[in-house]
Protein backbone atom coordinates (compact mmCIF):
# COMPACT_ATOMS: atom_id res chain seq x y z
CA UNK A 1 0.00 0.00 0.00
CA UNK A 2 1.52 3.30 -1.07
CA UNK A 3 1.60 6.28 1.29
CA UNK A 4 -0.22 8.39 -1.32
CA UNK A 5 -3.36 6.35 -0.67
CA UNK A 6 -3.53 7.72 2.87
CA UNK A 7 -5.08 11.01 3.84
CA UNK A 8 -2.39 12.35 6.13
CA UNK A 9 0.99 11.78 7.67
CA UNK A 10 1.37 12.83 11.31
CA UNK A 11 4.68 13.06 13.17
CA UNK A 12 3.57 12.20 16.70
CA UNK A 13 7.06 12.19 18.11
CA UNK A 14 10.29 13.32 16.49
CA UNK A 15 13.78 13.66 17.85
CA UNK A 16 15.16 17.22 17.40
CA UNK A 17 18.32 17.30 15.34
CA UNK A 18 17.75 14.02 13.53
CA UNK A 19 17.20 13.90 9.80
CA UNK A 20 13.81 14.85 8.40
CA UNK A 21 13.49 11.62 6.47
CA UNK A 22 13.51 8.78 8.99
CA UNK A 23 14.82 6.38 6.34
CA UNK A 24 17.92 8.47 5.59
CA UNK A 25 20.88 6.79 7.20
CA UNK A 26 23.40 9.13 8.79
CA UNK A 27 27.05 9.07 7.90
CA UNK A 28 27.76 7.05 11.04
CA UNK A 29 25.02 4.49 10.57
CA UNK A 30 26.36 2.23 7.84
CA UNK A 31 29.48 1.97 5.81
CA UNK A 32 29.23 3.18 2.26
CA UNK A 33 30.07 -0.26 0.95
CA UNK A 34 27.09 -1.68 2.90
CA UNK A 35 24.51 0.85 1.76
CA UNK A 36 23.39 -1.13 -1.26
CA UNK A 37 23.54 -4.40 0.62
CA UNK A 38 21.14 -3.06 3.25
CA UNK A 39 18.47 -2.89 0.58
CA UNK A 40 18.52 -6.66 0.44
CA UNK A 41 17.06 -7.13 3.86
CA UNK A 42 18.05 -4.76 6.60
CA UNK A 43 15.40 -2.09 6.05
CA UNK A 44 12.60 -4.29 4.76
CA UNK A 45 9.32 -3.03 6.16
CA UNK A 46 6.75 -5.16 7.86
CA UNK A 47 4.36 -4.68 4.98
CA UNK A 48 6.98 -5.84 2.49
CA UNK A 49 7.31 -9.03 4.47
CA UNK A 50 3.56 -9.42 4.22
CA UNK A 51 3.49 -9.43 0.44
CA UNK A 52 3.78 -13.21 0.12
CA UNK A 53 1.32 -14.00 2.89
CA UNK A 54 -0.68 -11.66 5.07
CA UNK A 55 0.82 -12.35 8.47
CA UNK A 56 -1.34 -9.66 10.02
CA UNK A 57 -4.51 -11.11 8.58
CA UNK A 58 -6.43 -14.19 9.61
CA UNK A 59 -4.99 -16.59 7.07
CA UNK A 60 -2.26 -17.86 9.43
CA UNK A 61 -3.37 -17.25 12.98
CA UNK A 62 -7.15 -17.26 12.67
CA UNK A 63 -9.62 -14.60 13.66
CA UNK A 64 -8.79 -14.87 17.33
CA UNK A 65 -5.16 -13.74 17.33
CA UNK A 66 -6.12 -10.92 19.69
CA UNK A 67 -7.94 -13.46 21.84
CA UNK A 68 -4.81 -15.60 21.83
CA UNK A 69 -2.85 -12.65 23.22
CA UNK A 70 -5.52 -12.08 25.86
CA UNK A 71 -5.48 -15.74 26.86
CA UNK A 72 -1.70 -15.60 27.13
CA UNK A 73 -1.84 -12.55 29.39
CA UNK A 74 -4.61 -14.09 31.49
CA UNK A 75 -2.60 -17.26 31.79
CA UNK A 76 0.49 -15.35 32.87
CA UNK A 77 -1.42 -13.51 35.60
CA UNK A 78 -2.81 -16.72 37.08
CA UNK A 79 -0.24 -19.37 36.27
CA UNK A 80 0.78 -19.98 39.89
CA UNK A 81 -1.67 -22.26 41.69
CA UNK A 82 -1.45 -23.66 45.18
CA UNK A 83 -3.30 -26.54 46.83
CA UNK A 84 -6.73 -25.45 48.00
CA UNK A 85 -7.28 -22.69 45.39
CA UNK A 86 -10.43 -22.61 43.29
CA UNK A 87 -10.20 -24.33 39.93
CA UNK A 88 -11.37 -21.64 37.51
CA UNK A 89 -9.91 -22.06 34.04
CA UNK A 90 -7.64 -19.04 33.44
CA UNK A 91 -7.82 -17.30 30.12
CA UNK A 92 -11.08 -18.74 28.81
CA UNK A 93 -13.38 -16.05 30.20
CA UNK A 94 -11.00 -13.27 29.13
CA UNK A 95 -10.73 -14.82 25.66
CA UNK A 96 -14.52 -14.86 25.11
CA UNK A 97 -14.79 -11.24 26.21
CA UNK A 98 -11.97 -10.18 23.90
CA UNK A 99 -13.52 -11.89 20.89
CA UNK A 100 -16.83 -10.17 21.60
CA UNK A 101 -15.17 -6.77 21.99
CA UNK A 102 -13.21 -7.26 18.79
CA UNK A 103 -16.37 -8.15 16.87
CA UNK A 104 -18.18 -5.13 18.32
CA UNK A 105 -15.31 -2.83 17.37
CA UNK A 106 -15.42 -4.13 13.83
CA UNK A 107 -19.20 -3.70 13.65
CA UNK A 108 -18.97 -0.12 14.94
CA UNK A 109 -16.34 0.81 12.39
CA UNK A 110 -13.58 1.21 14.97
CA UNK A 111 -10.08 0.19 13.99
CA UNK A 112 -8.37 -2.70 15.73
CA UNK A 113 -4.74 -3.81 15.81
CA UNK A 114 -5.29 -5.96 12.72
CA UNK A 115 -6.19 -2.79 10.77
CA UNK A 116 -2.82 -1.16 11.48
CA UNK A 117 0.28 -1.92 9.45
CA UNK A 118 3.45 -1.25 11.42
CA UNK A 119 6.91 -0.69 9.99
CA UNK A 120 9.97 -0.14 12.14
CA UNK A 121 13.58 0.75 11.35
CA UNK A 122 16.64 1.17 13.56
CA UNK A 123 19.12 3.64 12.07
CA UNK A 124 21.63 6.42 12.84
CA UNK A 125 23.60 5.05 15.79
CA UNK A 126 25.13 7.89 17.81
CA UNK A 127 27.57 7.91 20.70
CA UNK A 128 26.26 9.68 23.78
CA UNK A 129 28.00 10.75 26.98
CA UNK A 130 31.29 11.45 25.25
CA UNK A 131 33.97 12.25 27.82
CA UNK A 132 32.07 10.67 30.71
CA UNK A 133 32.90 7.43 32.51
CA UNK A 134 29.88 5.65 30.97
CA UNK A 135 29.45 6.48 27.28
CA UNK A 136 26.87 4.56 25.31
CA UNK A 137 25.28 4.28 21.88
CA UNK A 138 21.73 5.36 21.05
CA UNK A 139 19.79 4.28 17.97
CA UNK A 140 17.03 6.11 16.13
CA UNK A 141 13.94 3.89 16.25
CA UNK A 142 11.44 5.04 13.63
CA UNK A 143 7.96 3.53 13.70
CA UNK A 144 5.35 4.05 11.00
CA UNK A 145 1.77 2.98 11.67
CA UNK A 146 -0.65 2.95 8.73
CA UNK A 147 -4.32 2.63 9.62
CA UNK A 148 -6.36 1.05 6.83
CA UNK A 149 -9.68 2.24 8.24
CA UNK A 150 -8.87 5.86 9.10
CA UNK A 151 -6.44 6.23 6.16
CA UNK A 152 -3.97 7.87 8.50
CA UNK A 153 -0.22 7.45 8.91
CA UNK A 154 1.47 8.14 12.24
CA UNK A 155 5.22 8.22 12.65
CA UNK A 156 7.35 8.14 15.78
CA UNK A 157 11.11 8.76 15.77
CA UNK A 158 12.79 8.21 19.13
CA UNK A 159 16.23 7.41 20.43
CA UNK A 160 16.76 4.24 22.44
CA UNK A 161 19.89 2.64 23.87
CA UNK A 162 20.66 -1.07 24.12
CA UNK A 163 19.53 -1.30 27.75
CA UNK A 164 16.10 -0.07 26.67
CA UNK A 165 15.88 -2.99 24.25
CA UNK A 166 16.92 -5.31 27.07
CA UNK A 167 14.10 -3.94 29.22
CA UNK A 168 11.56 -4.50 26.44
CA UNK A 169 12.76 -8.08 25.97
CA UNK A 170 12.40 -8.77 29.69
CA UNK A 171 8.90 -7.26 29.83
CA UNK A 172 7.69 -9.28 26.84
CA UNK A 173 9.03 -12.47 28.42
CA UNK A 174 7.30 -11.68 31.73
CA UNK A 175 4.02 -10.57 30.21
CA UNK A 176 3.64 -13.52 27.82
CA UNK A 177 5.14 -16.52 29.61
CA UNK A 178 3.90 -18.96 26.95
CA UNK A 179 5.58 -17.03 24.12
CA UNK A 180 9.19 -16.98 23.01
CA UNK A 181 10.46 -13.40 23.05
CA UNK A 182 12.73 -12.82 20.02
CA UNK A 183 16.44 -12.90 20.90
CA UNK A 184 18.53 -9.76 21.17
CA UNK A 185 21.92 -9.52 19.47
CA UNK A 186 24.51 -11.05 21.76
CA UNK A 187 26.09 -8.80 24.37
CA UNK A 188 28.73 -11.29 25.47
CA UNK A 189 30.97 -10.80 22.46
CA UNK A 190 34.72 -10.35 22.12
CA UNK A 191 34.22 -6.62 21.49
CA UNK A 192 33.17 -6.14 25.15
CA UNK A 193 36.50 -7.60 26.25
CA UNK A 194 38.70 -5.84 23.72
CA UNK A 195 37.06 -2.43 24.10
CA UNK A 196 35.79 -2.28 20.51
CA UNK A 197 32.10 -2.01 21.40
CA UNK A 198 32.03 1.51 19.97
CA UNK A 199 33.59 0.48 16.67
CA UNK A 200 31.58 1.20 13.54
CA UNK A 201 31.50 -2.45 12.55
CA UNK A 202 30.21 -3.66 15.93
CA UNK A 203 27.63 -0.88 16.23
CA UNK A 204 26.24 -1.56 12.75
CA UNK A 205 25.92 -5.29 13.45
CA UNK A 206 24.08 -4.54 16.67
CA UNK A 207 21.85 -2.02 14.89
CA UNK A 208 20.72 -4.63 12.37
CA UNK A 209 20.18 -7.19 15.15
CA UNK A 210 18.03 -4.75 17.13
CA UNK A 211 15.92 -4.03 14.07
CA UNK A 212 15.39 -7.74 13.52
CA UNK A 213 14.34 -8.06 17.17
CA UNK A 214 11.68 -5.35 16.81
CA UNK A 215 10.50 -6.70 13.47
CA UNK A 216 9.92 -10.16 14.94
CA UNK A 217 8.07 -8.72 17.93
CA UNK A 218 5.79 -6.75 15.61
CA UNK A 219 5.14 -9.78 13.41
CA UNK A 220 4.16 -11.88 16.43
CA UNK A 221 0.33 -11.76 16.84
CA UNK A 222 0.61 -11.87 20.64
CA UNK A 223 3.74 -9.85 21.40
CA UNK A 224 2.64 -6.97 19.17
CA UNK A 225 -0.33 -6.35 21.51
CA UNK A 226 1.95 -5.55 24.45
CA UNK A 227 1.57 -2.12 26.00
CA UNK A 228 5.30 -2.27 26.79
CA UNK A 229 6.07 -2.51 23.07
CA UNK A 230 3.80 0.47 22.41
CA UNK A 231 5.52 2.51 25.13
CA UNK A 232 8.93 1.59 23.73
CA UNK A 233 7.99 2.63 20.20
CA UNK A 234 5.91 5.72 20.96
CA UNK A 235 6.69 7.21 24.40
CA UNK A 236 8.59 10.49 24.11
CA UNK A 237 9.04 11.01 27.86
CA UNK A 238 11.02 7.82 28.19
CA UNK A 239 12.58 8.71 31.55
CA UNK A 240 9.21 8.91 33.32
CA UNK A 241 7.99 5.76 31.58
CA UNK A 242 11.18 4.09 32.68
CA UNK A 243 10.39 4.91 36.33
CA UNK A 244 6.98 3.29 35.91
CA UNK A 245 8.39 0.02 34.64
CA UNK A 246 6.74 -2.78 36.64
CA UNK A 247 8.81 -4.74 39.09
CA UNK A 248 8.60 -8.49 39.38
CA UNK A 249 6.23 -9.54 42.13
CA UNK A 250 8.04 -12.82 42.71
CA UNK A 251 11.20 -12.73 44.77
CA UNK A 252 14.43 -14.48 43.95
CA UNK A 253 13.80 -17.18 46.56
CA UNK A 254 10.38 -17.88 45.06
CA UNK A 255 11.88 -18.39 41.62
CA UNK A 256 14.61 -20.65 43.02
CA UNK A 257 12.02 -22.62 44.98
CA UNK A 258 9.87 -23.22 41.92
CA UNK A 259 12.90 -24.32 39.95
CA UNK A 260 14.06 -26.76 42.63
CA UNK A 261 10.60 -28.24 43.05
CA UNK A 262 10.41 -29.12 39.36
CA UNK A 263 14.03 -30.14 38.84
CA UNK A 264 13.60 -33.76 39.85
CA UNK A 265 10.12 -34.27 38.37
CA UNK A 266 9.93 -36.06 35.03
CA UNK A 267 7.00 -36.51 32.70
CA UNK A 268 5.65 -40.04 32.85
CA UNK A 269 3.32 -39.94 29.86
CA UNK A 270 5.06 -38.16 27.00
CA UNK A 271 2.85 -36.23 24.58
CA UNK A 272 4.03 -37.11 21.08
CA UNK A 273 3.13 -33.65 19.78
CA UNK A 274 5.66 -31.96 22.03
CA UNK A 275 8.23 -34.72 21.64
CA UNK A 276 8.14 -34.08 17.89
CA UNK A 277 8.39 -30.32 18.47
CA UNK A 278 11.41 -30.83 20.72
CA UNK A 279 13.13 -33.06 18.18
CA UNK A 280 12.41 -30.66 15.31
CA UNK A 281 13.69 -27.59 17.18
CA UNK A 282 16.76 -29.50 18.41
CA UNK A 283 17.63 -30.59 14.87
CA UNK A 284 17.12 -27.04 13.61
CA UNK A 285 19.43 -25.67 16.31
CA UNK A 286 22.08 -28.32 15.56
CA UNK A 287 21.92 -27.65 11.82
CA UNK A 288 22.14 -23.90 12.33
CA UNK A 289 25.15 -24.33 14.63
CA UNK A 290 26.83 -26.49 12.00
CA UNK A 291 25.96 -23.96 9.29
CA UNK A 292 27.40 -21.16 11.40
CA UNK A 293 30.68 -23.02 11.96
CA UNK A 294 31.04 -23.98 8.30
CA UNK A 295 30.31 -20.51 7.02
CA UNK A 296 32.71 -18.99 9.52
CA UNK A 297 35.36 -21.24 7.96
CA UNK A 298 34.36 -19.88 4.55
CA UNK A 299 34.63 -16.33 5.89
CA UNK A 300 38.07 -17.09 7.31
CA UNK A 301 39.24 -18.36 3.90
CA UNK A 302 37.80 -15.25 2.27
CA UNK A 303 39.80 -13.11 4.66
CA UNK A 304 42.95 -15.01 3.72
CA UNK A 305 42.11 -14.48 0.04
CA UNK A 306 41.60 -10.77 0.64
CA UNK A 307 45.15 -10.41 1.90
CA UNK A 308 46.51 -12.54 -0.94
CA UNK A 309 44.70 -10.47 -3.60
CA UNK A 310 45.93 -7.24 -2.05
CA UNK A 311 49.54 -8.45 -1.95
CA UNK A 312 49.25 -9.81 -5.49
CA UNK A 313 47.88 -6.46 -6.71
CA UNK A 314 50.75 -4.57 -5.10
CA UNK A 315 53.24 -6.95 -6.67
CA UNK A 316 51.63 -6.52 -10.09
CA UNK A 317 51.87 -2.73 -9.86
CA UNK A 318 55.55 -3.02 -8.83
CA UNK A 319 56.13 -5.32 -11.80
CA UNK A 320 54.75 -2.60 -14.06
CA UNK A 321 57.58 -0.32 -12.99
CA UNK A 322 60.05 -2.89 -14.28
CA UNK A 323 58.28 -4.00 -17.48
CA UNK A 324 58.13 -0.56 -19.12
CA UNK A 325 56.65 -1.93 -22.30
CA UNK A 326 53.47 -3.08 -20.57
CA UNK A 327 53.35 -0.78 -17.56
CA UNK A 328 49.76 0.39 -18.01
CA UNK A 329 48.41 -3.13 -18.51
CA UNK A 330 50.19 -4.41 -15.41
CA UNK A 331 49.10 -1.40 -13.34
CA UNK A 332 45.48 -1.91 -14.42
CA UNK A 333 45.71 -5.60 -13.57
CA UNK A 334 47.22 -4.76 -10.18
CA UNK A 335 44.51 -2.21 -9.44
CA UNK A 336 41.90 -4.75 -10.48
CA UNK A 337 43.32 -7.26 -8.01
CA UNK A 338 43.21 -4.63 -5.26
CA UNK A 339 39.62 -3.71 -6.16
CA UNK A 340 38.77 -7.41 -6.17
CA UNK A 341 40.23 -7.58 -2.66
CA UNK A 342 37.92 -4.74 -1.54
CA UNK A 343 34.88 -6.39 -3.14
CA UNK A 344 35.71 -9.68 -1.42
CA UNK A 345 36.01 -7.88 1.91
CA UNK A 346 32.59 -6.30 1.36
CA UNK A 347 31.13 -9.73 0.58
CA UNK A 348 32.53 -11.16 3.81
CA UNK A 349 31.24 -8.21 5.86
CA UNK A 350 27.77 -8.30 4.31
CA UNK A 351 27.55 -12.06 4.78
CA UNK A 352 28.57 -11.86 8.42
CA UNK A 353 26.21 -8.96 9.09
CA UNK A 354 23.08 -9.98 7.17
CA UNK A 355 23.31 -13.77 7.18
CA UNK A 356 25.48 -15.05 10.01
CA UNK A 357 23.90 -12.56 12.42
CA UNK A 358 20.50 -13.99 11.62
CA UNK A 359 21.79 -17.56 12.04
CA UNK A 360 23.30 -16.73 15.43
CA UNK A 361 20.02 -15.21 16.62
CA UNK A 362 18.04 -18.23 15.51
CA UNK A 363 20.32 -20.53 17.47
CA UNK A 364 19.29 -18.48 20.54
CA UNK A 365 15.68 -18.63 19.33
CA UNK A 366 15.83 -22.44 19.30
CA UNK A 367 17.34 -22.55 22.79
CA UNK A 368 14.55 -20.29 24.10
CA UNK A 369 11.84 -22.48 22.55
CA UNK A 370 13.39 -25.60 24.05
CA UNK A 371 13.19 -23.87 27.44
CA UNK A 372 9.51 -23.18 26.78
CA UNK A 373 8.95 -26.88 26.04
CA UNK A 374 10.82 -27.74 29.24
CA UNK A 375 8.48 -25.44 31.18
CA UNK A 376 5.49 -27.19 29.62
CA UNK A 377 6.91 -30.59 30.65
CA UNK A 378 7.36 -29.32 34.21
CA UNK A 379 3.72 -28.32 34.38
CA UNK A 380 2.65 -31.73 33.12
CA UNK A 381 4.98 -33.40 35.62
CA UNK A 382 3.47 -31.30 38.42
CA UNK A 383 -0.02 -32.46 37.41
CA UNK A 384 1.12 -36.09 37.32
CA UNK A 385 2.80 -35.80 40.74
CA UNK A 386 -0.33 -34.28 42.30
CA UNK A 387 -2.45 -37.03 40.73
CA UNK A 388 -0.17 -39.66 42.23
CA UNK A 389 -0.36 -38.04 45.67
CA UNK A 390 -4.15 -37.98 45.39
CA UNK A 391 -4.28 -41.65 44.48
CA UNK A 392 -2.03 -42.56 47.40
CA UNK A 393 -4.17 -40.55 49.84
CA UNK A 394 -7.37 -42.16 48.53
CA UNK A 395 -5.84 -45.64 48.76
CA UNK A 396 -4.73 -45.00 52.35
CA UNK A 397 -8.19 -43.77 53.32
CA UNK A 398 -9.78 -46.82 51.69
CA UNK A 399 -7.44 -49.11 53.62
CA UNK A 400 -8.29 -47.46 56.94
CA UNK A 401 -12.05 -47.53 56.27
CA UNK A 402 -11.93 -51.26 55.44
CA UNK A 403 -9.61 -52.07 58.40
CA UNK A 404 -7.00 -53.49 56.01
CA UNK A 405 -3.37 -53.99 56.93
CA UNK A 406 -0.67 -51.95 55.23
CA UNK A 407 1.96 -53.66 53.07
CA UNK A 408 5.55 -52.94 52.19
CA UNK A 409 7.13 -49.77 53.53
CA UNK A 410 3.75 -48.50 54.69
CA UNK A 411 3.41 -51.54 56.95
CA UNK A 412 6.69 -50.76 58.70
CA UNK A 413 5.78 -47.07 59.02
CA UNK A 414 2.34 -47.83 60.41
CA UNK A 415 3.78 -50.40 62.84
CA UNK A 416 6.15 -47.80 64.29
CA UNK A 417 3.40 -45.18 64.47
CA UNK A 418 1.14 -47.72 66.19
CA UNK A 419 3.76 -48.44 68.86
CA UNK A 420 4.14 -44.71 69.48
CA UNK A 421 0.39 -44.33 69.90
CA UNK A 422 0.32 -47.30 72.30
CA UNK A 423 3.02 -45.70 74.43
CA UNK A 424 0.97 -42.50 74.50
CA UNK A 425 -2.17 -44.43 75.43
CA UNK A 426 -4.12 -43.35 72.33
CA UNK A 427 -7.21 -45.44 71.49
CA UNK A 428 -6.56 -47.14 68.08
CA UNK A 429 -10.17 -46.69 66.96
CA UNK A 430 -10.14 -42.98 67.76
CA UNK A 431 -6.76 -42.60 66.10
CA UNK A 432 -7.94 -44.37 62.95
CA UNK A 433 -11.06 -42.19 62.71
CA UNK A 434 -8.96 -39.04 63.15
CA UNK A 435 -6.62 -40.20 60.40
CA UNK A 436 -9.59 -40.89 58.10
CA UNK A 437 -10.90 -37.36 58.67
CA UNK A 438 -7.49 -35.83 58.07
CA UNK A 439 -7.13 -37.82 54.86
CA UNK A 440 -10.58 -36.71 53.72
CA UNK A 441 -9.56 -33.07 54.16
CA UNK A 442 -6.27 -33.70 52.40
CA UNK A 443 -8.01 -35.48 49.52
CA UNK A 444 -10.36 -32.54 49.08
CA UNK A 445 -7.41 -30.16 48.81
CA UNK A 446 -5.57 -32.48 46.43
CA UNK A 447 -8.63 -32.88 44.20
CA UNK A 448 -8.88 -29.11 43.88
CA UNK A 449 -5.14 -28.83 43.24
CA UNK A 450 -5.23 -31.59 40.61
CA UNK A 451 -8.09 -29.88 38.79
CA UNK A 452 -6.28 -26.53 38.81
CA UNK A 453 -3.01 -28.13 37.72
CA UNK A 454 -4.74 -30.00 34.90
CA UNK A 455 -6.33 -26.80 33.63
CA UNK A 456 -3.02 -24.97 33.97
CA UNK A 457 -1.13 -27.65 32.05
CA UNK A 458 -3.83 -27.89 29.38
CA UNK A 459 -3.94 -24.14 28.69
CA UNK A 460 -0.16 -23.83 28.68
CA UNK A 461 0.09 -26.75 26.23
CA UNK A 462 -2.42 -25.09 23.90
CA UNK A 463 -0.49 -21.83 23.99
CA UNK A 464 2.82 -23.60 23.37
CA UNK A 465 1.32 -25.43 20.42
CA UNK A 466 0.04 -22.12 18.98
CA UNK A 467 3.46 -20.56 19.60
CA UNK A 468 5.09 -23.35 17.59
CA UNK A 469 2.95 -22.46 14.58
CA UNK A 470 3.77 -18.76 14.97
CA UNK A 471 7.47 -19.57 15.34
CA UNK A 472 7.37 -21.54 12.08
CA UNK A 473 5.73 -18.70 10.14
CA UNK A 474 8.10 -16.00 11.43
CA UNK A 475 11.03 -18.34 10.79
CA UNK A 476 9.93 -18.74 7.20
CA UNK A 477 9.93 -14.97 6.68
CA UNK A 478 13.29 -14.56 8.44
CA UNK A 479 14.95 -17.36 6.49
CA UNK A 480 13.63 -15.93 3.23
CA UNK A 481 15.13 -12.55 4.13
CA UNK A 482 18.44 -14.05 5.32
CA UNK A 483 19.02 -16.27 2.30
CA UNK A 484 17.87 -13.51 -0.06
CA UNK A 485 20.47 -11.25 1.54
CA UNK A 486 23.08 -13.98 1.14
CA UNK A 487 22.19 -14.46 -2.54
CA UNK A 488 22.09 -10.71 -3.23
CA UNK A 489 25.46 -10.20 -1.56
CA UNK A 490 27.04 -12.79 -3.83
CA UNK A 491 25.29 -11.43 -6.92
CA UNK A 492 26.59 -7.95 -6.08
CA UNK A 493 30.10 -9.31 -5.54
CA UNK A 494 30.28 -11.19 -8.83
CA UNK A 495 28.68 -8.33 -10.77
CA UNK A 496 31.28 -5.98 -9.29
CA UNK A 497 34.06 -8.47 -10.11
CA UNK A 498 32.91 -8.63 -13.74
CA UNK A 499 32.96 -4.83 -13.99
CA UNK A 500 36.40 -4.67 -12.37
CA UNK A 501 37.98 -7.09 -14.81
CA UNK A 502 36.17 -5.65 -17.82
CA UNK A 503 38.13 -2.44 -17.25
CA UNK A 504 41.40 -4.35 -17.58
CA UNK A 505 40.66 -5.77 -21.05
CA UNK A 506 41.11 -2.49 -23.03
CA UNK A 507 44.66 -2.05 -21.68
CA UNK A 508 45.49 -5.68 -22.42
CA UNK A 509 44.23 -5.32 -26.00
CA UNK A 510 46.61 -2.37 -26.52
CA UNK A 511 49.63 -4.63 -25.98
CA UNK A 512 51.39 -5.40 -29.30
CA UNK A 513 51.41 -9.11 -30.06
CA UNK A 514 53.36 -10.64 -32.98
Buried (B, 14 or more C-beta within 10 A) or exposed (E): EEEEEBEEEEEEBBBEEBBEEBEEBEEBBBBEBBEBBBEBBBBBBBBEBBEEEEBBEEEBBEEBBBBBBBBBBBBBEBBEBEBEBEBEBBBBEBBBEBBEBBEEBBEEEEBEBBBBBBBBBBBBBBEEEEEEEEEBBBBBBBBBBBBBEBEBBBBBBBBBBBEBBEBBBBBBBBBBBBBBBBBBBBEEBEBEEEEBBBEEBBBBBBBBBBBBBBBBBBBBBBBBBBEBBBBBBBBEEBEEBEEEEEEEEEEEEEEEEBEEEBEEBEBEEEBEEBEEBBEBBBEBBEEBBEBBEEBEEEBEEBEEBBEEBBEBBBEBBEBBEEEEEBBBBBBBBBBBBBBBBBBBBBBBBBBBBBBBBBBBBBBBBBBBBBEBBEBBBBBBBBBBBBBEBBEEBBEBBEBBEEEEEBEEEBEEEBEEEBEEBEEEEEEEEEBBEEBBEEBEEBBEBBBBBBBBBBBBBBBBBBBBBBBBEBBEBBBEBBEBBBEBBBEBBEEBBEEBBEEBBEEBEEBBEEEEEE
